[in-house]
Amino acid sequence: MRRHRVRLVLGITGILLLIAIVAAAAYQDKRQEKKPAKREKVGQEALEFQTEEIVYDGSGRLDLLEGVRGTDVDGSDITREVNALITGSGTRNRKKVRYSLFTAEGRELTRERTLVLKNYQGPKITLDGQLNLEASWLDDLIEILKEKGKIKGDDGFGKDVTNQITWTRKKLSQGSYLLTFQLSNAYLDTAQETVKAQIEGEVSDLVLTLVQDHIEIPVGADFDPLVYVEEARDPLSGSVIDRLQVSSSVNVSVPGRYSVVYTAVSLDGTQTAEAVLSVTVTGGDK
């Protein structure tokens, strides 16, 4: 009988101990849930995140400061002073967002977390085949093409952002052009489409011409690629020779054949023109 009582007391004690362990573990888990994910400090200032990820599905307004809290040395809330910026790092559906907060002493607190874009497909430009345009449309091309159902821009969530599309044209021959359309969205993604277009009417084109298309120079000679530009002119604003982009592979120390590519861009950014200079460096064994 006495042994039975001892076993009963030990059994009850074990059960009570197990209940206490389970209750303590549950209490600790509850405390952990209430704690911020991380806390970065400089002195006593802090920049806190409730979660390490923010999820956005394209509906409503994206608030990058959701779940973010900035505090001053005295613990006061200064979240309004936190800056948030989507960076170029990450993947299409997982972007890195950089947060920064300057302290009273001028020191900067910085942290990053992930923006998860749910059901996001990236920006898209839809064009209706080859374009037949009138010269008078060029001043308001995107709006006119949109009205005619010839172009559409999608921000990646199904939202129409056609008016955010930019474009450039490059002349191929008289009346024939290559049009490049580009769309960049708020998530730092870009879509680009290129299409041939016929433009009827008088078109004011960007002009880029060279003195000649091919030259020969001896080994060791001085070479200045701009000397061979005859004209680089914007039809509306004049010379753009100081805005030329020059890409040269010429090495005057080594005989061989090289090329120089000149690219001009109009001041309004809607036209590009390209010219190529072939260069032969003579001498030596070649």
Secondary structure, DSSP 8 states (H G I E B T S, - for coil): -HHHHHHHHHHHHHHHHHHHHHHHHHHHHHHHHHS-SEEEEETTEEEEES-SEEEE-SSS---TTTTEEEE-TTS-B-GGG-EEEEEEEE-SSEEEEEEEEE-TTS-EEEEEEEEEETT----EEEE-SSEEEEGGGGGGHHHHHHHTT-EEEE-SSS-B-GGG-EEEEEEEETTEEEEEEEEE-TTS-EEEEEEEEEEES-----EEEES-SEEEEETT----GGGGEEEEEETTTEE-GGG-EEEE---TTS-EEEEEEEEEE-TTSSEEEEEEEEEEEE-TT-
